[in-house]
Every structure is written in structure tokens, then in C-alpha cells.
Amino acid sequence: MADKIKFVLALLVMVAGIAGFYLLANQPMIVRVLLVLGGVLVAAAIAWKTEPGQRFFTFANEAVIEARKVVWPSRKETVQTTLMVFAFAVVMALFLYITDKSLEWVLYDLVLGWKKS
């Protein structure tokens, strides 16, 4: 039950930060943005003290560790793959254009006899 109360409190703090952004419309933008950021940080700190919050942060840390294990492609591989995708898109566009015009010619000129002027 205490975790639920903490989550509600965290939500209220975040809502208060966002509401402060709009209620202090005559203040400089930096003050308003810092108010929202402060509300989010305080809400995160409150949520972090709960058991589900601890599980979430553990999960987030494990996700970062797994992302570091990923073998990212080199710049050369990325450029080559991108160029292959563009080339395939151009080839497919030409194929679909030729298919469309061929079907148009077959249907309108040969089957229906509607000659274009």
C-alpha cells in the first residue's frame, strides 16, 4: 500500500510541475522549464524508492548493458546497406512503372480499343 501512495505522490508532483509551467505563463521560459524538469526529477526520485520503481531501474540498467553488447555496423557497412536499399527502391519503382504502363496498354489499346490521342 505504501508503494501505491508513493506512486500517487510522484504523479501529483509531476502534475504540479506541469501545472506550474502553465500557471506561471508570465515568468521567463527558463524558469517554467526548470519547474517541469524539477517536478519530473522529484517524481522520479519518489518513484525510485518503491519496489516497482527499483525493478524498473534494474530493468533499465540491464537494457543498457545488453545494448552495449550489440555489434553495431561500421560506417562503410551502413552506407553500403543504405545504397542497396535505395537501388532496390529505384529498381522496384521502374518495374512497377513498366508493369503499370504495360497493363494500361494491354487493357486500353488492345482489349477495349480506346486509343490515346
N, C-alpha and C positions, 0 to 999 in steps of 0.2 A: 504494500500500500504506500509505503514511503517513496518508492520509486515513481509511482504514478503521480504523487504530489509534486515530486521534483520535476517531472516532465511537464506538468501543467504550469509550474512556476517558470520553467525555462521558456515555455511557449508564451507565457504572459510577458516575460522580459523582452522577448524578441518582438512581440506585437507592440509593446510600449516603445521600443526603439524605432520601429517603422512608423508608428503613430506620431512620435516626436518629429520625425522627418517632415511630415505634412503639417503638423501644428505649428512648427517654427518656420513657416514659409518666409518670414521677413528676415531671418538670420542668414549669414553667409552660407554658401553651399558646403564649404568645408566643414562647418560645424554640424550641419544636418547629416552629412555623410558619415562623419565620425560618430555621431549619435547612433546611427544604424549599425555601423561596424561594432561599436561598443556593446550594443544590445545583442548582436549575434555572438560576440565573443563571450559575454557573460552567460548567455543562454547555453552555449556550448560547454562552458565550464561547469554549469549546474548539471547539464545532461551527462557529462563525463563522470560525475560522481555516482551515477546509478549503475546497477548491474547490467541492464541492456546497453547503456552507453559504453561501459567497459568492453562488452562483447563487440560493439560496433567498431571501437577504436582498435581492438585486437584484429578484427577482420580487415580494417583499412591498412594496418601495418603489414599484415600477411599479403594483401593485394599488392602493396608497393614492393615487397620482397619478390613476389612472383613476376612482377613487371620487369624487375631488374634482370631476371633470368632469361628474358626473351632475347633472341638473337635478331637484332634489327638489321635490315638490309643496308648495304653501303649506298653511297650517293650514286655510284655508277649503276648498281642494280636497280635502284629506284627510277633513274632516268630511262634506263632500257625498258623497264616494265611499262612505264608511262607512255613511251613512244610506241610500244607494241599495242597498247590499248587504243591509242589514237589511230594507228594504222588499221587496226581491226574495225574501228568505228567508220573510217573512211571507206574501207572495202565493203562493209555491210551497207552503208548508205548508197554506194554505187550499185550494188547488187539489187537492193530494193527499188532503186530508181529504174534500173533496166527492166526488172520484173514488172513494175507498175506500167511502164510505157509499152512493154510487150503485150501485157494483158489488155491495155487500153486499145492498142492497135488491132488485136485479135477480135475483141468484142465489138468495138465501134465500126471498124472498117470492114472486117471480113464477115462477122456474124450478122450484125444489124445493118450494115451498108450505109452508115452515116459518115460520109466522107467529110473531113475537116477542110475548111477553105483556107 
